[in-house]
């Protein structure tokens, strides 16, 4: 019961933060609400007994990605607010599309009869997670590390000031 | 005990808010943030299903989704930076020079 209450608390925080990220005019305010959303999502992970995911969420998102966003906003100097004007028809379509998508998926979820929960929770501890990650999914794990290396090199090359063929 | 439909509801709500942000906003930085929201919603659903089935497989998939989100953020910001250096702008409307 108390777990459900904590889940609802963090879930409402995360949902409200998500809406506020999208509707803010100023990008810096958006980043701060993104930090709130990410930390609340970490709380949701903790209530779902995914402690490792929650810790990774706080470290990677709260410590890495949010700081990266703040740095980029400072570099790009996103001070002035962009005017975001659209005609009425595209505006309506762009609001209706995600709303309809959400309504459809919710309809499908409500109609689905989920299997009852498995009950045994010994498969959720860190040891079995590590075993599955490093045994069953070893090849995707290694491919993910190659992806990260490629991203490291690619991001540096894309973001550097001079082009590669520039002699100076 | 948290009902699985509540987890699905929260994840889907965050996913749809993310889709709305990517479609509706014109600021490139806020569009990238909405992408993060979208992937966060998916992660919530994966963690919930993992607990529901009593298997760590959902958490493993969520870890891969986090790896992908980090790479996407890094490359996306590199692209935004190089676009900003070239054009001194950061709205998506200017990204139309390849139009035929």
Interface residues (C-beta under 8 A of the other chain):
Chain A: X3 X4 X7 X8 X11 X14 X15 X18 X19 X21 X22 X24 X27 X30 X31 X34 X37 X38 X41 X44 X45 X47 X48 X49 X50 X52 X53 X56 X57 X60 X61 X64 X65 X68 X69 X72 X73 X75 X76 X78 X82 X84 X91 X94 X95 X97 X98 X99 X101 X102 X105 X106 X109 X110 X114 X117 X118 X119 X120 X121 X122 X123 X124 X128 X129 X132 X133 X136 X137 X140 X144 X147 X148 X151 X152 X154 X155 X156 X158 X159 X161
Chain B: X1 X2 X4 X5 X6 X7 X8 X9 X10 X12 X13 X14 X15 X16 X17 X18 X19 X20 X21 X23 X24 X25 X26 X27 X29 X30 X32 X33 X34 X36 X37 X40 X43 X44 X47 X48 X50 X51 X52 X53 X54 X55 X56 X57 X59 X60 X62 X63 X64 X66 X67 X68 X69 X70 X71 X73 X74 X75 X77 X78 X79 X80 X81 X82 X84 X85 X90 X91
